[in-house]
Amino acid sequence: MFPWQQTQWSQMTQLLKTERLPHAILLYGNQGLGKADFAASLANAVLCQSPTSDHQACGLCKSCQLLAASTHPDLHYLKPSAPATSRSKNPVLSIRIDDIRTLCEKLNQTSQYGGFRVAILNHAEQLTLQAANSLLKTLEEPGKNVLILLVTAHTHRLPVTIRSRCQLLRFTVPDEMQSLRWLKDNQSGYSENQLTEKQLQQSLKFAFASPLSALNYLQKTEHQEILSAAMTASVSNKNSLDYAAKLTNYPKVKTLEGMMIWASDLAKLQSCGFDTAITNEQCRIELQKLAKKANQQRLYRFVDQLNFNLLHSTIAVNEQLLWENLLLSWDNLYY
Ligand SMILES: [Zn+2]
């Protein structure tokens, strides 16, 4: 459990203590806040046979041993997967109706260890409509001692029928001080050198203030370097399209979000002056050069293009074409 989840944890353990834990909980909030880890900890606490006085799993009992080995028969974990027949490099990932039917059957059986039966659905927004409908009945009449935990960073993509049958548990980004303290304590193993406070702050900005995403960002500087090279190609006499193939090696949404940061920094420099604060401080000089030449109307069209792709990010596309297209639009801002 992470330090910024204390409130949510005491809320849940209070309900557990008084046996008022709801049968379905929707854990939601930005990416990179550790919601899935929280769900796993809650499942462990519920399934542990001798929890501690503050309702943490003991880590020693038979249940805890099975949980540590990921073989507890009363814990069912679902996440989006590719269809078995798919051969695509970037297949559409989803939680399908067959997965849900199998899950519901298991939840209807009696518990193997006499306690709760728990299901965790990670990235619940990837439930197909049929799968979501098939889950409704179990959400309505789950049977005794069933706990269903749905985890998502995109609540609005879940059908209202699902949302309304769950108790909502919201996770918010911690304040910067707490995040920086946590990043300082946890950066070793991710970066060879001790990073400066400024670098950590920078990573938090890129991660929209989510500490785990910031840590992830520190791990994946290579991706950021390629994106920076692609976005500054026009001011360094290189061809941005040369980077399109390389970008297909990284998560699509991360690249789209990265491009969005470049676009919003450019808009800020153009509208608020060249000294205004921006997210991508380390590329300020290149961004200033770009801001001098960029056509604002085309910039807004570029942002629309990014938004469209972010909204439809679960649809599989030819990623090389997508990056070529976007990089061309980006380069065309300057003509
Ligand atoms: Zn235990």
Boltz pocket constraint, residues with backbone or C-beta under 6 A from the ligand:
constraints:
  - pocket:
      binder: B
      contacts: [[A, 44], [A, 48], [A, 49], [A, 50], [A, 51], [A, 57], [A, 58], [A, 59], [A, 60], [A, 61], [A, 62], [A, 63], [A, 64]]
      max_distance: 6.0
